[in-house]
Amino acid sequence: MNSNDPRRPEKINRYKPAIHSPTANVGEDPTPDYMNVLSMIFSMCGLMLKLKWCSWIALFCSSVSFSNSRVNDDTKHILSSFMLSVSAVVMSYVQNPQPMTVPFM
C-alpha cells in the first residue's frame, strides 16, 4: 500500500438501510391502489344497478386515488377509473333525472 494514501479501509462502514425508518417505505402506500379498485367496483355497481349513490362514491374514490397517486404510477388506470366513475354519474342521471334519494334516511 502507498503510505500517502489517505483512505482508511478499517473505517469503512457499509450502508444498511434501517428497517423501521420513516424513509425506508417511501412510495409503498397502497391507498391509491385500493381507492382505484373501489372506484371501479362502485362505478360498475352504479352503472349496472342504476344506483346514484354508488356512482358518487365511485367519483369520490377515483378523486382520492388521483390525488394520492405518485408521479411514476400508471396514469392509464387512474384516468380510466376516473372516466368510468364520471360516466357512471352521467348515465345514472340520464336514465333517471330525479334528485338522488339517500338510501339510509
N, C-alpha and C positions, 0 to 999 in steps of 0.2 A: 504494500500500500504506500501511497505517496504521503510523506509527512506534512505536506502543505494542504492536504485535503481537509476542508473544514467540516465535512459531514461526519456525523457520529452514528454508525449503524446500531449501536446499542440503545440509542434514544428513539428509534423509530417505533411508533405505535400504529398498528393497523386500525383503520376506521371500522367500527362495528356500530351499525345503527341501533339506537335504543328501541326496545320493543314497545314500551308504553309512552313514548314521547308523543306530543301532540302533532309533530310533523311527520311521524312515521306512516300514518294512514291518510295522507293528503290525497284527495281525489278518489276516495273509495266510499263516498256517501251514496247509499243505494236509494235515497229519496226520489231523485228524478226518474229512476227506472220503475219504481213502484207506482209513482203517480202516472207515468206513461201507460202502464198496464191497466191501472184503474180507469184511466181516461178511455182507453179502448173498450173496456168491458161496459162502462156506463154509456158510452156512445152507442154501442150495439144494442144495449137494453132500451135506450131511448128511441132508437130507430125501429126496432122490431116490436116493442111493446107499446110504442107511442106514449111514453111517459115523459112529460116535460121536465120533471124534477131530475130524472136520470140524465137528461141532456144537459141541464145546467150544472150538475155535479161533474159531468164529463168535461165541460168547458173550464170549470174551476180546477180540476185535476191537471188538465193539459197546460193551463196557465202556470200552475205551480211547478210542473215538470219543466216547462220552458224557462222559468225564472231561476230554477236551481241547477240547470244543466251547465256543464263545463264547455269550454270553447272547443275542445277536441272530441266532444261527443258526436255521435252520428246525428246530424241535424235532420236527416230524412225521416227518421222515426218520430222525432218530436214534431216536425212540421205536419206529418201525415196524421198524427193523433190530434193535433190542434185543428186541422181542417176537417177531420171526421167529427169532432165534437161540435164545431161550428155548423156543419151540415146537419147534425142531429138536432140542434136547436132550431135551425131554419125549417127543416122538414116537419118537426113536431108542431110548429106554429102555422105552417102552410096547410097541414092536414086538419088542424083544429085551432082557429084563430082566437078562441075564447081565452081569457086570462087563466093562468095556472092556478089550480086549487092545491092547497097544501095538504098532503095526504095524512099528516099526523095531527091535524087540528080539527 
